[in-house]
Amino acid sequence: MGKWIPSSSGGGASTRLATWALGLLVAASGALLAQPAAAQIANTKHNLGTSPGGTGVNKFSGTAEICVFCHTPHGADTSAAVPLWNRTLPAPASFTTYDSLGTSTLDGKIAPVGSVSIACLSCHDGVTSMSAVINAPGSGTTGDAAWQAGTWTGANQVGGKIAPGLITNIGTDLKNDHPIGIQYGGGGLKNSTPAAATTDPDFKVASSAVIGANRVWWVDTEATPNGTRQKTDMVLYTRAAAGGYTGQTENEPFVECASCHDPHTSNATFLRISNAGSAVCLACHVK
C-alpha cells in the first residue's frame, strides 16, 4: 500500500496527497508486474490436474499438482536435455522428419530427434498417456493410489492421450511440421565461430554468450536487441557432436520445438511472442 510521505518542500496538503497517491500507484504497478510470473503455467492448458485455473479441457482427477506431468524432484530421466524430466523419452528413430521430403531449400544439416524436442514429443506424439509419468506424486502413499485411480475427462483426449486429429497431436510423422533438430541458418555457427554469419543469408544474425561454462545462442526479438537472452527471444539449443549430425565436431546451435514455443507461457499456443504480422517467423527468417 502507498505510504503517506510528509512533504519537505512546503507544498502543503495537496503535495503530500499527490506524493501518497504516486506511492500507491507504484506499489500497485509492482503487484501487477509480479502477477504473470506467479500465474503462468497454472492458467494454461498445461495445467492438467484438478488445480483450478487451467484453460484446457483435458483434466486428470488423480492429482491437484501441475508440474508433475512433466517434472519430478526425484528419479528423473537423466537422458533428457530438460530439467528433472518425469516422462520416458520415445526412440528418436520412431519419427519421420521433414528432411525426408527431399526439398531443395533445406540447407541445414539434420540431427536425430532429440534435445528438448523429444521431451515435448514424449506427450505430443499422441502415443503415450499424458499421465504416464516415471514418478507419480506421493509414491508409496495414498497420494500415489489416488494417481493410479485417476481418470481423464475432456473432449481433447482419448484414454489420456491427446486426441487424434488435433494440431497438438503432432504424431510421429513430422514431415508436415517445421524442421526440428536442424542447424540454424544452414550452419556456420559453432563454438569456434560463435558470431559467424549463417551459411544461408536468409536468416537473421544470432546472438551468443557464455552462460556459466556453456556457449549459448538465441535470436533477439526486441526491436533494439538488449544483448541478453530472454524468454521472449527465439532460443537456439546447443547440441554436442555426440548428439548431432554425422560429421559434427563441436557444439552447434539447433532449432528445436522450444525455439518458438515456451511451455510455461500463457501466450496462445505457447508461442514465445505473438505471431501477429508473422512476428515469430520473421524473427529468424529474412523475407
RALINHU-V216053 format. One record per residue. N is the residue number from 0. RES is the residue in one letter. PSI is psi in whole degrees, 0 to 359 (none if undefined). OMEGA is omega in whole degrees, -180 to 180 (none if undefined). Layout:
N_RES_PSI_OMEGA + N_RES_PSI_OMEGA
//
This chain:
0_M_148_179 + 1_G_148_-178 + 2_K_138_175 + 3_W_115_-177 + 4_I_114_180 + 5_P_140_-179 + 6_S_135_177 + 7_S_2_-177 + 8_S_2_180 + 9_G_23_-176 + 10_G_351_178 + 11_G_192_-173 + 12_A_323_-178 + 13_S_321_178 + 14_T_319_180 + 15_R_321_179 + 16_L_318_179 + 17_A_320_179 + 18_T_319_178 + 19_W_317_-180 + 20_A_321_178 + 21_L_319_178 + 22_G_320_178 + 23_L_319_180 + 24_L_317_179 + 25_V_317_180 + 26_A_317_180 + 27_A_321_179 + 28_S_319_178 + 29_G_319_179 + 30_A_320_-180 + 31_L_321_179 + 32_L_332_-178 + 33_A_341_-173 + 34_Q_316_-176 + 35_P_321_-179 + 36_A_321_-179 + 37_A_334_-172 + 38_A_346_-166 + 39_Q_274_-169 + 40_I_333_-180 + 41_A_333_-177 + 42_N_28_-179 + 43_T_177_178 + 44_K_347_177 + 45_H_359_170 + 46_N_95_-172 + 47_L_347_-179 + 48_G_194_-178 + 49_T_358_177 + 50_S_132_-177 + 51_P_161_174 + 52_G_332_-178 + 53_G_142_-178 + 54_T_356_-180 + 55_G_162_-179 + 56_V_341_-178 + 57_N_127_-180 + 58_K_143_179 + 59_F_128_-173 + 60_S_351_-171 + 61_G_354_-179 + 62_T_154_172 + 63_A_2_179 + 64_E_162_-179 + 65_I_311_-172 + 66_C_334_-171 + 67_V_337_-180 + 68_F_342_178 + 69_C_329_-172 + 70_H_153_176 + 71_T_143_178 + 72_P_345_-178 + 73_H_147_173 + 74_G_30_-178 + 75_A_164_175 + 76_D_107_-176 + 77_T_354_176 + 78_S_350_-179 + 79_A_142_-180 + 80_A_29_177 + 81_V_157_-172 + 82_P_129_168 + 83_L_53_-173 + 84_W_133_-172 + 85_N_20_-179 + 86_R_151_176 + 87_T_131_-177 + 88_L_139_176 + 89_P_166_180 + 90_A_129_179 + 91_P_324_-177 + 92_A_351_-179 + 93_S_356_-177 + 94_F_143_172 + 95_T_123_-171 + 96_T_168_-173 + 97_Y_324_-175 + 98_D_342_180 + 99_S_347_177 + 100_L_337_179 + 101_G_23_-179 + 102_T_140_-176 + 103_S_346_-178 + 104_T_352_-179 + 105_L_104_-175 + 106_D_5_176 + 107_G_147_177 + 108_K_146_-175 + 109_I_132_174 + 110_A_161_176 + 111_P_151_178 + 112_V_123_-176 + 113_G_213_-180 + 114_S_217_-180 + 115_V_339_-177 + 116_S_319_-177 + 117_I_336_174 + 118_A_316_176 + 119_C_318_-176 + 120_L_349_176 + 121_S_350_173 + 122_C_317_-172 + 123_H_1_171 + 124_D_352_177 + 125_G_10_-176 + 126_V_323_-174 + 127_T_144_179 + 128_S_146_179 + 129_M_340_179 + 130_S_6_179 + 131_A_90_-177 + 132_V_163_179 + 133_I_315_-174 + 134_N_101_179 + 135_A_152_180 + 136_P_142_178 + 137_G_38_-177 + 138_S_131_179 + 139_G_8_-179 + 140_T_184_177 + 141_T_336_177 + 142_G_317_178 + 143_D_321_178 + 144_A_321_178 + 145_A_322_178 + 146_W_314_-178 + 147_Q_329_-179 + 148_A_357_-176 + 149_G_152_179 + 150_T_156_180 + 151_W_143_171 + 152_T_158_178 + 153_G_144_-175 + 154_A_347_-176 + 155_N_21_179 + 156_Q_155_172 + 157_V_113_-178 + 158_G_29_180 + 159_G_353_176 + 160_K_150_176 + 161_I_131_-173 + 162_A_143_177 + 163_P_149_177 + 164_G_347_178 + 165_L_147_179 + 166_I_334_179 + 167_T_345_174 + 168_N_88_-175 + 169_I_326_-178 + 170_G_189_179 + 171_T_351_175 + 172_D_105_-174 + 173_L_14_-177 + 174_K_332_-177 + 175_N_19_180 + 176_D_158_177 + 177_H_138_-180 + 178_P_139_173 + 179_I_160_-177 + 180_G_34_-178 + 181_I_142_176 + 182_Q_139_176 + 183_Y_132_174 + 184_G_25_179 + 185_G_9_178 + 186_G_184_-179 + 187_G_334_180 + 188_L_128_176 + 189_K_176_-175 + 190_N_318_-177 + 191_S_340_178 + 192_T_64_-171 + 193_P_338_-177 + 194_A_18_-178 + 195_A_157_173 + 196_A_148_178 + 197_T_153_180 + 198_T_321_178 + 199_D_117_-178 + 200_P_353_-179 + 201_D_23_178 + 202_F_147_178 + 203_K_154_177 + 204_V_134_179 + 205_A_147_175 + 206_S_157_-178 + 207_S_151_177 + 208_A_164_173 + 209_V_119_178 + 210_I_119_-171 + 211_G_241_177 + 212_A_10_-172 + 213_N_138_174 + 214_R_129_180 + 215_V_159_179 + 216_W_155_174 + 217_W_167_176 + 218_V_118_-178 + 219_D_139_176 + 220_T_354_178 + 221_E_148_177 + 222_A_322_174 + 223_T_102_-177 + 224_P_137_-177 + 225_N_2_174 + 226_G_4_177 + 227_T_149_-180 + 228_R_126_-180 + 229_Q_161_176 + 230_K_340_180 + 231_T_6_172 + 232_D_162_174 + 233_M_109_-173 + 234_V_131_174 + 235_L_145_-172 + 236_Y_126_-176 + 237_T_131_173 + 238_R_136_174 + 239_A_164_-177 + 240_A_325_-178 + 241_A_336_-179 + 242_G_13_-176 + 243_G_209_-177 + 244_Y_163_178 + 245_T_125_-179 + 246_G_353_178 + 247_Q_136_-175 + 248_T_345_180 + 249_E_174_-177 + 250_N_139_178 + 251_E_156_176 + 252_P_138_-180 + 253_F_154_173 + 254_V_128_180 + 255_E_176_179 + 256_C_315_-175 + 257_A_3_172 + 258_S_321_-179 + 259_C_335_-176 + 260_H_138_174 + 261_D_111_-175 + 262_P_350_-177 + 263_H_358_-178 + 264_T_160_176 + 265_S_8_177 + 266_N_153_178 + 267_A_136_-178 + 268_T_24_175 + 269_F_23_176 + 270_L_148_-178 + 271_R_328_175 + 272_I_166_175 + 273_S_143_178 + 274_N_19_175 + 275_A_133_-177 + 276_G_21_-178 + 277_S_38_-176 + 278_A_326_179 + 279_V_313_-180 + 280_C_313_-175 + 281_L_354_174 + 282_A_328_-179 + 283_C_319_-174 + 284_H_133_175 + 285_V_104_-178 + 286_K_none_none
//
